[in-house]
C-alpha cells in the first residue's frame, strides 16, 4: 500500500513553479561571476581614467616648465633678442655649436630658480582645483609660465591660496581669466589688456609675440595695482604714448580689440603700374605730441583705471593688445576705422619696436591719417606702412 501511494503521488500533476523559485535554481557561482565581471570592468575604466589623468598631469608640468625656461630666457635677452639655438648646415655637414646668447648659462639658471617657487605653486593650484583642464596644451601651459616668469609673487594683490576656480567656468580661457583677476587686479583693468597674458600669434609662437605679451602683461599688473595706464604704457611699451592714446586705449570696446582688417583688396592701378606710394609724400611737417593731442577727439586725460574691486570680473577679450594700441593711436590722430584696420594688418600690427622705432611709427601713422583721403583704401595704407616701417628704415621719408 505504501508503494502504491508513492506511485500515485508521483503521477499527480504539480502546480506551476513560481519565477523566484526558478531564479533560485540558477547556480550561485554564475551570478557571482557576472557581478565580478561588472566590477572588473568598472575598475578597469577607473584605472584607465586615472592613468590618462596622470599622463596629462605629467605632460602639463613638463610643458609648463619648458615654456617657463623660454620666458626666463626672453627676460634675460632684453633688446638683443634670442639667437637661434641651432644653425642650418649642409647635407652630411658637421653640426655647428649654438650661437652665444646675451646671457650666460649661470644667469639663466639663477633666473629659473628665482621664480621657480611661483611656477610650482601655480602648477600645484591648477592640478588640485582644475585637474581636467591640466593638459600639455599650449593654451594653458604658456600663460602659466608667463605668469610665473614675468610677474612677482610678492606683488600679487591676493594670495594664491585664496583662488577658487568658478564652478561655471569650463574652459582654460575662463580659468586663466579668473586666476589673472585674482592675482593681478585689485582695480579694474581695461579690456584691451585682458589678452596680454594669453596672446600668441600662432604655432610656433614668434619671439615678437612673446615680447608683446611681456610688455603688456607688465602694464596689466601695474594697472591692476592702481597705476595709471599712461604711466605704465610709457614705462613698458613706448615713451611716445600720449594722454590721448592712453584714453582711447582705455575706452576701446572689447569687441574691437582683436578684429583684423577687412578682406584683402586688389592692388590699385597706380601700384600695379609701379608708381608705388612714396610719390604721394609731400613736404608736410612732423607732428609733435602736443599737436597730436589737440587734433584728437576729446581732451586729453589721465589713462588711470577706475577704482573698484574686480574680483568678479568675467572673461575678457583675448585679442592682441598691440592691435588695441594701434587702434588707439589711429583714433587719437583722428583716423578712420579702416586706417586702423590697415595698420593692424601691416607690420605695425605684429611688431612692437624699441622706443625710437615706436616714435617713428607714430610719425608714420600721423602722416597716414593726414592723407587718408588720398590713400583711399587699406591696401595702399598697408603698402605704405610696409615700406616706411621696415626695421631697416629708421628715418622718415624725405619731406615728412
C-alpha positions as CSV (number, residue, x, y, z in Angstrom):
1,X,0.0,0.0,0.0
2,X,2.8,2.4,0.8
3,X,4.4,1.8,-2.6
4,X,1.1,2.4,-4.3
5,X,0.7,5.7,-2.5
6,X,4.1,6.9,-3.6
7,X,3.4,6.0,-7.2
8,X,0.1,7.8,-7.2
9,X,1.7,10.9,-5.7
10,X,4.4,10.9,-8.3
11,X,1.8,10.7,-11.1
12,X,-0.4,13.5,-9.8
13,X,0.0,16.9,-11.6
14,X,2.2,19.5,-9.8
15,X,1.3,23.3,-9.5
16,X,3.5,25.7,-11.7
17,X,6.8,26.7,-10.2
18,X,7.0,30.4,-9.2
19,X,9.6,32.5,-11.1
20,X,11.5,33.3,-8.0
21,X,11.9,29.6,-7.5
22,X,13.4,29.4,-11.0
23,X,15.8,32.1,-10.1
24,X,16.9,30.1,-7.2
25,X,17.6,27.2,-9.5
26,X,20.4,29.2,-11.3
27,X,23.7,28.3,-9.8
28,X,25.1,31.0,-7.4
29,X,28.5,30.9,-9.0
30,X,27.1,32.2,-12.3
31,X,25.5,35.2,-10.7
32,X,28.7,35.9,-8.7
33,X,30.7,35.7,-11.9
34,X,28.5,38.3,-13.7
35,X,28.8,40.7,-10.7
36,X,32.6,40.2,-10.7
37,X,32.8,41.0,-14.4
38,X,30.9,44.3,-14.0
39,X,33.1,45.3,-11.0
40,X,36.2,44.4,-13.0
41,X,35.0,46.5,-16.0
42,X,34.3,49.5,-13.8
43,X,37.7,49.1,-12.0
44,X,39.5,48.9,-15.4
45,X,37.7,52.0,-16.7
46,X,38.6,53.9,-13.5
47,X,42.2,52.8,-13.7
48,X,42.4,53.9,-17.4
49,X,40.9,57.3,-16.5
50,X,43.4,57.7,-13.6
51,X,46.3,56.7,-15.9
52,X,45.2,59.2,-18.5
53,X,44.9,61.9,-15.9
54,X,48.3,61.1,-14.5
55,X,49.8,61.2,-18.0
56,X,48.2,64.6,-18.7
57,X,49.4,65.9,-15.4
58,X,53.0,64.9,-16.1
59,X,52.8,66.4,-19.6
60,X,51.3,69.5,-18.2
61,X,54.1,70.0,-15.7
62,X,56.8,69.3,-18.3
63,X,55.3,71.6,-21.0
64,X,54.8,74.4,-18.5
65,X,58.4,74.1,-17.3
66,X,59.7,74.3,-20.9
67,X,57.7,77.5,-21.6
68,X,58.9,78.9,-18.3
69,X,62.6,78.4,-19.3
70,X,61.9,80.2,-22.6
71,X,60.2,83.0,-20.7
72,X,63.2,83.4,-18.4
73,X,65.5,83.5,-21.5
74,X,63.4,86.2,-23.0
75,X,63.7,88.3,-19.9
76,X,67.5,88.0,-19.9
77,X,68.0,88.6,-23.6
78,X,66.5,92.1,-23.4
79,X,66.6,94.2,-26.6
80,X,69.3,92.0,-28.1
81,X,66.8,89.2,-28.7
82,X,67.2,85.4,-28.7
83,X,69.7,83.9,-31.0
84,X,68.7,80.7,-32.9
85,X,69.5,77.6,-30.9
86,X,70.9,75.8,-34.0
87,X,72.4,76.9,-37.3
88,X,71.5,75.3,-40.7
89,X,74.1,73.0,-42.1
90,X,74.7,71.4,-45.4
91,X,73.8,67.8,-46.3
92,X,76.0,65.5,-44.1
93,X,77.9,68.5,-42.8
94,X,79.1,68.7,-39.3
95,X,76.7,70.2,-36.7
96,X,77.5,73.7,-35.6
97,X,77.5,74.8,-32.0
98,X,74.6,77.1,-30.9
99,X,75.5,80.8,-31.1
100,X,76.2,82.7,-27.9
101,X,73.2,84.3,-26.2
102,X,73.1,87.6,-24.4
103,X,73.2,85.8,-21.1
104,X,75.3,83.0,-19.6
105,X,74.1,79.6,-18.5
106,X,74.6,80.6,-14.9
107,X,72.4,83.7,-15.3
108,X,69.7,81.5,-16.9
109,X,69.8,79.1,-14.0
110,X,69.6,81.9,-11.5
111,X,66.6,83.4,-13.3
112,X,65.0,80.0,-13.4
113,X,65.5,79.5,-9.6
114,X,64.3,83.0,-8.7
115,X,60.7,82.4,-9.7
116,X,60.5,78.6,-9.6
117,X,58.5,78.6,-6.3
118,X,55.8,80.7,-8.1
119,X,55.8,78.3,-11.0
120,X,55.4,75.3,-8.7
121,X,52.7,77.0,-6.7
122,X,50.7,77.9,-9.9
123,X,51.0,74.3,-11.3
124,X,50.0,72.7,-8.0
125,X,47.0,75.0,-7.6
126,X,45.7,74.2,-11.1
127,X,46.3,70.4,-10.7
128,X,44.4,70.4,-7.4
129,X,41.5,72.6,-8.4
130,X,41.0,72.1,-12.1
131,X,42.7,68.7,-12.9
132,X,40.7,68.1,-16.0
133,X,41.9,71.3,-17.6
134,X,45.6,70.5,-16.9
135,X,46.8,69.1,-20.2
136,X,50.0,69.7,-22.2
137,X,48.0,72.2,-24.3
138,X,49.9,75.4,-25.0
139,X,46.8,77.4,-24.3
140,X,47.1,76.8,-20.6
141,X,50.8,75.9,-20.1
142,X,52.2,79.1,-21.8
143,X,50.1,81.6,-19.8
144,X,51.0,79.9,-16.5
145,X,54.7,80.0,-17.4
146,X,54.5,83.7,-18.3
147,X,52.6,84.5,-15.1
148,X,55.4,82.9,-13.1
149,X,58.3,84.3,-15.0
150,X,57.1,87.9,-15.7
151,X,55.2,88.8,-12.5
152,X,56.4,88.9,-9.0
153,X,54.6,86.7,-6.5
154,X,55.3,89.3,-3.7
155,X,53.3,91.8,-5.8
156,X,50.3,89.7,-6.4
157,X,47.3,91.6,-5.0
158,X,45.8,88.5,-3.4
159,X,47.3,85.2,-2.1
160,X,47.2,82.3,-4.5
161,X,45.7,80.0,-1.8
162,X,42.5,82.1,-1.8
163,X,41.8,81.5,-5.5
164,X,38.8,79.3,-6.2
165,X,38.0,78.2,-9.7
166,X,34.5,79.3,-10.7
167,X,32.2,76.3,-11.0
168,X,30.6,77.7,-14.1
169,X,33.9,78.1,-15.9
170,X,34.5,75.1,-18.2
171,X,37.4,76.2,-20.4
172,X,41.0,77.1,-19.8
173,X,40.4,80.7,-21.0
174,X,37.8,81.2,-18.3
175,X,40.0,79.6,-15.7
176,X,43.0,81.7,-16.7
177,X,40.9,84.9,-16.6
178,X,39.7,84.0,-13.2
179,X,43.2,83.4,-12.0
180,X,44.5,86.6,-13.5
181,X,41.8,88.7,-11.9
182,X,42.6,87.1,-8.5
183,X,46.3,87.6,-8.6
184,X,46.8,90.9,-10.6
185,X,43.6,93.0,-10.4
186,X,42.9,95.0,-7.3
187,X,41.5,97.7,-9.6
188,X,39.6,97.4,-12.9
189,X,41.8,96.8,-15.9
190,X,40.7,97.9,-19.4
191,X,39.5,95.1,-21.7
192,X,42.4,95.9,-24.1
193,X,44.8,94.4,-21.6
194,X,42.8,91.2,-20.9
195,X,44.5,89.3,-23.6
196,X,48.1,90.2,-22.7
197,X,48.8,87.0,-20.7
198,X,47.4,84.6,-23.3
199,X,48.5,86.4,-26.5
200,X,50.2,84.3,-29.2
201,X,50.3,84.7,-33.0
202,X,50.2,81.0,-34.0
203,X,52.1,77.8,-33.6
204,X,55.0,78.1,-33.1
205,X,54.7,81.4,-31.2
206,X,57.1,84.0,-32.6
207,X,59.6,85.8,-30.4
208,X,57.8,89.1,-31.3
209,X,54.5,87.7,-29.9
210,X,56.2,86.8,-26.6
211,X,57.7,90.3,-26.3
212,X,54.3,91.8,-27.0
213,X,52.8,89.7,-24.3
214,X,55.6,90.5,-21.8
215,X,55.3,94.3,-22.3
216,X,51.5,94.4,-22.0
217,X,51.4,92.0,-19.1
218,X,53.7,94.4,-17.2
219,X,51.1,97.1,-17.9
220,X,48.3,94.8,-16.8
221,X,50.0,94.1,-13.5
222,X,50.8,97.8,-12.8
223,X,47.3,99.0,-13.7
224,X,45.8,96.2,-11.6
225,X,47.7,97.5,-8.6
226,X,46.5,101.1,-9.2
227,X,48.9,102.7,-11.6
228,X,47.7,104.8,-14.5
229,X,47.5,103.3,-17.9
230,X,49.5,106.2,-19.3
231,X,52.5,105.8,-16.9
232,X,52.5,102.0,-17.2
233,X,52.5,102.1,-21.0
234,X,55.2,104.7,-21.2
235,X,57.4,102.6,-19.0
236,X,56.8,99.2,-20.6
237,X,55.6,99.9,-24.1
238,X,56.9,103.2,-25.5
239,X,57.7,106.6,-24.1
240,X,55.9,108.2,-27.1
241,X,52.4,107.2,-25.7
242,X,50.3,110.3,-25.3
243,X,47.5,111.1,-22.9
244,X,45.0,110.9,-25.8
245,X,46.3,107.5,-26.9
246,X,46.0,106.1,-23.4
247,X,42.5,107.5,-23.2
248,X,41.4,105.8,-26.4
249,X,43.2,102.6,-25.3
250,X,41.1,102.5,-22.1
251,X,37.9,103.3,-23.9
252,X,38.3,100.7,-26.7
253,X,35.4,98.3,-26.7
254,X,36.2,94.7,-26.1
255,X,34.7,93.7,-29.5
256,X,37.1,95.9,-31.4
257,X,40.4,94.7,-29.8
258,X,41.1,91.6,-31.8
259,X,39.5,92.5,-35.1
260,X,41.6,92.3,-38.2
261,X,41.4,94.2,-41.4
262,X,38.6,93.6,-43.9
263,X,39.0,91.2,-46.8
264,X,42.1,92.0,-48.8
265,X,41.5,94.1,-51.9
266,X,43.5,94.0,-55.1
267,X,46.3,96.5,-55.6
268,X,45.2,99.8,-57.0
269,X,46.1,100.6,-60.6
270,X,48.8,103.0,-59.5
271,X,50.6,100.4,-57.6
272,X,50.2,97.8,-60.3
273,X,51.7,100.2,-62.7
274,X,54.8,100.5,-60.5
275,X,54.4,104.1,-59.2
276,X,54.2,103.0,-55.6
277,X,53.0,105.1,-52.7
278,X,56.1,107.1,-52.0
279,X,55.2,109.6,-54.7
280,X,52.2,110.6,-52.6
281,X,54.5,112.0,-49.9
282,X,54.6,115.8,-49.8
283,X,56.6,118.2,-47.6
284,X,54.4,118.5,-44.6
285,X,55.7,118.7,-41.1
286,X,56.4,116.1,-38.4
287,X,53.6,116.4,-35.7
288,X,54.6,116.9,-32.1
289,X,53.0,115.1,-29.2
290,X,51.0,118.3,-28.2
291,X,49.7,118.8,-31.7
292,X,48.5,115.2,-31.8
293,X,46.7,115.7,-28.5
294,X,45.0,118.8,-29.9
295,X,43.8,117.1,-33.1
296,X,42.4,114.0,-31.3
297,X,38.7,113.9,-30.5
298,X,38.1,115.0,-26.9
299,X,40.6,116.5,-24.5
300,X,43.5,114.5,-23.0
301,X,43.0,112.9,-19.7
302,X,44.6,110.5,-17.3
303,X,44.5,107.0,-18.5
304,X,44.3,105.6,-15.0
305,X,42.0,102.8,-14.4
306,X,38.8,103.3,-12.4
307,X,38.7,102.2,-8.8
308,X,36.7,99.3,-7.5
309,X,37.3,95.6,-6.9
310,X,37.3,93.4,-9.9
311,X,37.2,90.1,-8.1
312,X,34.1,89.0,-10.0
313,X,35.2,90.1,-13.5
314,X,34.2,87.8,-16.3
315,X,36.3,86.6,-19.1
316,X,37.5,89.4,-21.4
317,X,38.8,89.6,-24.9
318,X,41.8,87.6,-25.8
319,X,42.7,89.8,-28.8
320,X,46.0,91.3,-29.5
321,X,46.9,94.2,-27.1
322,X,49.2,95.6,-29.8
323,X,46.2,95.8,-32.2
324,X,44.4,97.7,-29.4
325,X,47.3,100.1,-29.2
326,X,47.4,100.7,-32.9
327,X,43.7,101.4,-33.0
328,X,44.1,103.8,-30.1
329,X,46.9,105.6,-31.9
330,X,45.0,106.0,-35.1
331,X,41.9,107.1,-33.2
332,X,43.9,109.7,-31.2
333,X,45.1,111.2,-34.5
334,X,41.5,111.3,-35.9
335,X,41.9,108.4,-38.3
336,X,39.1,106.3,-39.7
337,X,38.4,102.7,-38.6
338,X,39.6,101.3,-42.0
339,X,43.0,103.0,-41.4
340,X,43.2,101.3,-38.0
341,X,42.4,98.0,-39.7
342,X,45.1,98.5,-42.3
343,X,47.6,99.4,-39.5
344,X,46.8,96.2,-37.7
345,X,47.3,94.2,-40.9
346,X,50.7,95.9,-41.6
347,X,54.0,95.2,-39.9
348,X,52.9,97.5,-37.1
349,X,50.2,95.0,-36.1
350,X,52.7,92.3,-35.3
351,X,55.8,94.1,-34.1
352,X,56.5,96.2,-31.0
353,X,59.7,98.1,-31.6
354,X,62.2,99.8,-29.5
355,X,61.4,103.3,-28.2
356,X,62.9,105.1,-31.3
357,X,61.1,102.7,-33.7
358,X,57.8,103.3,-31.9
359,X,58.3,107.0,-32.1
360,X,58.9,106.8,-35.8
361,X,55.9,104.5,-36.2
362,X,53.7,107.2,-34.6
363,X,55.0,109.7,-37.1
364,X,54.1,107.4,-40.0
365,X,50.6,106.8,-38.6
366,X,50.2,110.6,-38.2
367,X,51.2,111.1,-41.9
368,X,48.9,108.3,-43.0
369,X,45.9,109.8,-41.1
370,X,46.5,113.2,-42.6
371,X,46.5,111.7,-46.1
372,X,43.8,109.0,-45.6
373,X,41.6,110.6,-48.3
374,X,44.3,110.4,-50.9
375,X,45.4,106.8,-49.9
376,X,41.8,105.7,-50.5
377,X,42.0,102.1,-49.4
378,X,43.5,99.7,-46.8
379,X,45.8,98.1,-49.4
380,X,47.6,101.4,-50.1
381,X,47.9,102.1,-46.4
382,X,49.4,98.7,-45.7
383,X,51.8,99.0,-48.6
384,X,52.9,102.4,-47.4
385,X,53.5,101.2,-43.8
386,X,55.3,98.2,-45.1
387,X,57.7,100.4,-47.0
388,X,58.3,103.0,-44.3
389,X,58.1,101.0,-41.1
390,X,60.5,98.2,-42.1
391,X,63.2,97.5,-39.4
392,X,65.9,98.6,-41.9
393,X,64.3,102.0,-42.4
394,X,64.5,104.1,-39.2
395,X,64.1,107.7,-40.6
396,X,61.1,109.4,-42.1
397,X,60.8,109.7,-45.8
398,X,62.2,112.9,-47.4
399,X,59.9,115.8,-46.9
400,X,57.9,114.4,-44.0
